Amino acid sequence: MHTFTDYCAAPDALTARAIERAIAAAATAAHAAYQADPTDANRDAFISAAATDCAVAYHATHGEPWRA
């Protein structure tokens, strides 16, 4: 799974967008896993993935996201 650091270190916008999409997909998958099996571990994984997705989404709307 990609991290916010991976996103910020992307060398160009195309790579940043691909990482952004992968992070969003991971958050969606983590949410589905938590919905299917609401354990503490799945909740924590979802919260972590959602937080990363939110951080990337915020930076994607402000200037050069891969240089944020």
Buried (B, 14 or more C-beta within 10 A) or exposed (E): BBBBEBBBEBEEBEBBBEBBEBBBBBBBBBBEBBEEEEEEEBBEBBBBBBEBBEBBBEBBEEEEBBEB
